[in-house]
Amino acid sequence: MADNKNPAPLPAATIAIVRDGANGLEVFMVKRHHQIDFVAGALVFPGGKLAAGDNDPALGEYMDGVETLSEVMRATATAAVREAFEESGILFARDAGGDALVSAERLSRLEAYRARLERGEIGIVEMLRAENLRLACDLLVPFAHWITPENLPKRFDTHFFLAAAPGGHVGRHDGRESVDSTWIRPQDAIADRKRWNVIFPTKLNLMMLAQSPDVAAALTAARATQPVTVMPWIVQGPNGPILRIRDDAGYEQTSTLLRGKM
């Protein structure tokens, strides 16, 4: 049972949204506001914790590709799409009865919903019902699954998805939870340590993305791999505490010297 010292992790979801750029695969990332109470100032994939409306039973009428998912994973996929929309303005949804994702023009008319969803004024199902939309959960590919270490006061059980950016959805941070955004090559996000603060889980998932030259290759690799659950732990090393992860998680790196941030 969780206690105050080891709180239960909150369910969360995020999407690594990728596109083909002039110099290879690019991923959309946002910079957290410095006053956010979790990974403040860090460069991250759009995402966040599940909201009450993500579990609404009525959502089943407005979702594609969830027939084989459990109730928990349906809510997780919903949260991933909702959070990506709130934080990036990119929406994985299609008009009911159609196959194509919403166009850039249609997306611009949905912009006002971002802030309303973030403030909890409405749930995602209200937007879908009012706008006759369906969530394109069929486009989300499971990519990673991380749980915050037990020794930290704020913990999350986060499912990472991978998805190709819808055509015409350029992405833009919300100016509230995130204060900057960029389309960036994964290797560049890792290398530019003066500009970007990248925490360990994000770094490892960027390293994995950097192995693919383009979106098609990244999606193929993700579909061929079943993510394992990763929950880091801390060990003492000769130069201080070291954050470790399981060796079979599929990452190039399995430890890092802990410097106050995960």
Protein Blocks (a to p, Z undefined) as FASTA:
>chain_A
ZZfklccdddddddddddddfkbccdddddddfkbcghghiacdedddddfklmgmklmm
mcghilmpcfklmmmmmmmmmmmmmmnopacdddehiabdcdfklmmmmmmmmmmmmnom
acfklmmmmnopacdfklpccfbdcdddfkbmbdcddddddddddehilopaehlmpcbd
cdddfklmmmmmmlpccdfklmmmmmmmmmpmbfklmmmmmmmpccddddddddddfkbc
cddddfklopabfbdcdehiZZ
